Amino acid sequence: MHDMPGYDYHIDIPGTTIFDGKMAMKGYALNKMCYDFNKAENRESFRADEEGWMEKYGLNDEQKTAVRERNVLGLIAAGGNIYYLAKFAGIFGLGVQDVGGLQTGKTTEEFKEYLASQA
């Protein structure tokens, strides 16, 4: 059954939010805002006026709440793409391994140990 052309067996991966076309549309405003964090001056501007930035990019209430709470998993559920969210997380001193820990329910140290055990 998994070898059938067009069969999407990635839809049900327990505990995983799949970033597909539907999620890309849902998270467009959020991801556009986070993309602009590639520029240091935009990161500083966001820190100075988070609410203004969220309004400027048209974030919805779910996205705004997740931003306010620094809830990276909530941002993923709201359509955020981890590659764009990495810049958002970086503003608050979170690295990729910190986010990996959040995604897997591990502390950063536990996640690092897990990665080392897979090598």
Order of alpha helices (4+ residues) and beta strands (2+ residues): alpha-alpha-alpha-alpha-alpha-alpha-alpha-alpha-alpha
